């Protein structure tokens, strides 16, 4: 967990305001930090149980997929500024008859934890020098976002005709996301070392040694 904690702490100074704000809140709030520690430990346990680089990176990809799903609802609401009755219908589709305010609080907590874990898993993949994994993860995120957009439209539509109109497209997009997810488990990570500049950058941080290219 040391690298995950360090990544989250560094993110409090991120130039991306929302990232810095969420990381800062998770770091400073003892209760939410304990929740993050527990859920993140469960998330990365399969990674820690592997001893070789390739299986570790495959497990990190799987973790990123789960985090994509956990962030999706709040990302959608933020992007489209969903409010009022539309928001209530949307939360009802995910939470059933549960009180909307409770559902919002629960979903927002999950979102903050997922964003914080994503900061850490992104950092570890970068540290392990695998652009292949990052490219595949972002490809899956884009496909899943498209699917989720259609799903939310159908779930919050005011009538069945509106929701039925997007279901065929939604199935096609879901299949594309499924194919990309399959590739996440099949395509091998990049076997090359990071660029020398990247290794120097890591070494200058005082945390990681420069790879010895002459005596591997």
N, C-alpha and C positions, 0 to 999 in steps of 0.2 A: 504493500500500500504506500510505501514511501514516495515513489515516483508519482503516484496518483495524487497524493496530498500536496506534493510540491507543485504539480501542474495546476491544481486548483488554486493554490495560494498565488502563484504567478499570474493567474488569470484575473485576479482582483485588480491588476494594473493594466489590463488589456485596453488597447485603443478602441475596441468595440464596446461602446457604452453598456449595451444590454448584457454582454458577456461579463464585463467587470462588475455590473450591479448584481447579477445573479450569483456569481462566485463570491462576491463580498458578503452577500446575505447568508449564504450557506456556511461560509467560514466563521462569521461572527455570531450566528444564532446557534446556541448550543444544542437545542432540540432538533432543528432541521439538520444540523451537522451529524448528529448521532444517527438520524434516519439515513442520511447519505452514506455514512460509513458502513452501516449494516447492509444496505441494498447494493452498494458498490462492491463490497466484499463478496457477496453472492454472485454478482455479475462477472467478476474477474476470476473467481475460483477455478473455473475450467481452464483458464489461461495458465494460472499458477501450477496446476496439476500436470501440465505438459512440460517436458524438459528440452524439447528441440524447437528451433526457431519457426519452422514451417507450421507445425501444429498449433503453436502459440498464436501465430498470426491468423490462422483460420478461425480459432476461437475468438480472437479480437474482432474479426469481421462479424461473427455471429452476435457478439455483444453489441456492436454498432447497429445491427439490424433491429435488435430489441429496443435500443434507445430511440431509433427512428420512430418506431411505433408508439412509444411512450410520449414523445414530444408532439405527435401529429395533431392532436385535437386543439391544443392551445395555439400552436403555430397557425392552424387554419383560422381560428377565431381572431387572432391578432392580424393576420393578413387581410381578412375580409371585414374586420370590424363588426362582427356578428353581435347583435344586441337584441334585447326585448324578447318578443315571442319566438323569433327565429332561433335565438340562443337557447331558449327553454325547450323547444322541440328537439334541438340538436342534443342537448344534455339528456333529455328523456330517452333518446335513441340509444345512448350509451349506458345510462344509469337507471333506466326504468322510472318507477314512481318516486324515487328518492328526492328529498327536498333539494331544489336547485342550488340554493346557497351552499349547502353541505357538499354537493357534487362539485361545484366550482372550486371550493377550498381544497378538496381532495385532489382534483385534477391539477390545480396550480402547484400544489406541493410536489406531485409526481413529476410535473414538468421541470421544476427547479432542480430536483434531484437528477433527472435524466440529462438535462443540459450540463450539469456539473460532472456527471460521469462521462459524457461525451467529450468534454474538455480533456479529461484524463486519458480516455482511450485513443483519441486523436493524437495526443502527445506521445503515447507509448508507441503507436504505429509509426509516427514520424521518427522517434528515437531508434526504432528497429529498421529504419531506412527501407521502407517498402512502399513506393509510390503506386505499385499495382493495386495493393489493398485499398489505398485511399481513393483511387480512381473508381474501383468497383463499388465501394461503399457509396460514393457520391452518385454514381449511376443508379444504384438501387434507390437511394433517397429521392432522386428526381422522379423515378417511375412510381414509387409508392406515394409521393406527394400528389401526383396526377390522379392516381386511383382514389386517394383519400378525399381529394376535392370533389370528385364525382359522387363518392359515397355520401359525403356530408350534404351535398346538394339534394340527393335523393332522400336522405333521412329527414331533412328539414323542409322538404317541399310541401306546399300548402294543399296539393291534391295528388292523387295517384297518377294522373296523366303526365304531370311534370316529372315525377320520379321514374316512371316507366320509360320516358324518352331517353334517359341516359344509361339505362341498365345494360344495353348491348355494348356500348362503348366502355362501360365500367368493367365488364367481363374481359374485354380485349386487353385493357390496360392491366388488369389483375394478372392475366396470363403472362404479360411481358415482365412484370415485376417478379413473378414466380420464376421465370427463366433466368433473370439476372441473379436472383437469390441462389439458384442452383449453381451458377457460375462462381459465386462467392466461395462455395465449398469445393470447387474443382480446380480453379486456375491457381497455379503455384505462385507464391510471392516472388518478388524480385530477389534474385540471389546476389546481386552486386552490392558492394559496399557503397556507403554514401559518398558524395563528392568530398574531396579534400577540404573544400571551403566549409562544408557542413560539419565535418569532423572538427575543424579548427574552431568553429563557432561553439560546438558542444564542449570542447576542451576548455575554451576561454571562460566558460561559465563556471568552471571548477568542479563540475559534476561528472564529466565523462572523458576518458582518455582518448587521444587520437589513435585510430587504428594503425598498427604497424603493417604497412603494405609490403615490406620486405620479408618479414618473418610472421606470416599469418599462423 
